Amino acid sequence: MTHPLIPQILDLAAPVADRLNLELVGVVFQTNKKPPVLRVDVRNPKTNTSLTDCEAMSRALEEQLDAAQIVPGSYVLEISSPGVSRQLSSDREFVAFKGFPVRVKTYGPYEGQKEWCGCLQGRDEEAIYLNQKGKAIAIPRSLVAKVQLDEHRD
């Protein structure tokens, strides 16, 4: 379940990332930790995301969060890059990673399998589309638990 502050944090973080020429990938607020951890994932769309990118985002976002006072009490702000094995969720990611190898996991078996590997062809309202060694596969979106970049495949 998404924390109720996430939309406000996204609204605050997106323009900060844009100013730094970074792409905001995701935000997670882990309130089960002491102190709570606010993790913001960013990506540099032009090159590998560097420590300098993360530091710049951390400083700029911390200033904005302190000024807005939307996160109550103390917390730890973590800025990181999601890495290659990350999960795809936004339409933008499905377009950006078209042709990349992915692993699709389903909630239950679909055509006898719970995990599918192939090259991402896209998605629409109905399905996630893969190319599996020249064979087109359409996995119904209602069955898809997650789609993740597959760093172990070429």
NORJOGI-V927990 format. One record per backbone hydrogen bond with DSSP energy under -0.5 kcal/mol. NH is the residue of the N-H (numbers start at 1). CO is the residue of the C=O. E is the energy in kcal/mol with one decimal. If there is no record, write none. Layout:
BEGIN
NH/CO/E ; NH/CO/E
END
This chain:
BEGIN
6/3/-1.8 ; 9/5/-2.4 ; 10/6/-3.0 ; 11/7/-2.3 ; 12/8/-1.6 ; 13/9/-3.0 ; 14/10/-2.6 ; 15/11/-0.6 ; 16/12/-0.8 ; 17/13/-2.7 ; 18/14/-2.5 ; 19/15/-2.3 ; 20/16/-1.3 ; 21/18/-1.9 ; 22/17/-3.1 ; 23/43/-3.2 ; 24/22/-0.5 ; 25/23/-0.6 ; 25/41/-2.9 ; 26/41/-1.4 ; 28/39/-2.7 ; 30/28/-0.6 ; 30/37/-3.3 ; 31/29/-1.1 ; 33/30/-0.9 ; 36/74/-0.6 ; 37/30/-1.9 ; 38/36/-0.5 ; 38/76/-3.4 ; 39/28/-3.2 ; 39/37/-0.7 ; 40/38/-0.5 ; 40/78/-3.1 ; 41/26/-2.9 ; 42/80/-2.6 ; 43/23/-2.1 ; 45/43/-0.8 ; 54/50/-1.9 ; 55/51/-2.7 ; 56/52/-2.4 ; 57/53/-2.3 ; 58/54/-2.4 ; 59/55/-2.5 ; 60/56/-2.3 ; 61/57/-2.9 ; 62/58/-2.5 ; 63/59/-1.7 ; 64/60/-1.7 ; 65/61/-3.1 ; 66/62/-2.5 ; 67/63/-2.1 ; 68/64/-2.4 ; 69/65/-1.8 ; 70/65/-0.6 ; 72/70/-0.7 ; 76/36/-2.9 ; 78/38/-3.0 ; 78/76/-0.6 ; 80/40/-2.4 ; 86/83/-0.8 ; 88/147/-3.4 ; 94/90/-2.0 ; 95/91/-1.7 ; 96/92/-2.8 ; 97/93/-2.4 ; 98/95/-1.3 ; 99/120/-3.6 ; 100/97/-2.2 ; 102/118/-3.1 ; 103/148/-2.8 ; 104/116/-3.4 ; 105/103/-0.5 ; 105/146/-2.7 ; 106/114/-2.6 ; 107/143/-2.8 ; 110/113/-3.3 ; 113/110/-1.7 ; 116/104/-2.9 ; 118/102/-1.8 ; 119/131/-2.8 ; 120/100/-2.9 ; 121/129/-3.2 ; 122/129/-1.2 ; 124/127/-2.1 ; 128/139/-2.5 ; 129/122/-3.1 ; 130/137/-2.6 ; 131/119/-2.2 ; 132/130/-0.6 ; 132/135/-3.3 ; 133/131/-0.7 ; 135/132/-1.5 ; 137/130/-2.8 ; 139/128/-2.7 ; 140/138/-0.6 ; 141/126/-2.4 ; 143/140/-1.8 ; 144/140/-0.6 ; 144/141/-1.0 ; 145/105/-2.9 ; 146/105/-1.7 ; 147/88/-0.5 ; 148/103/-2.4 ; 149/86/-2.4 ; 150/101/-2.7 ; 151/149/-0.8 ; 153/150/-1.2
END
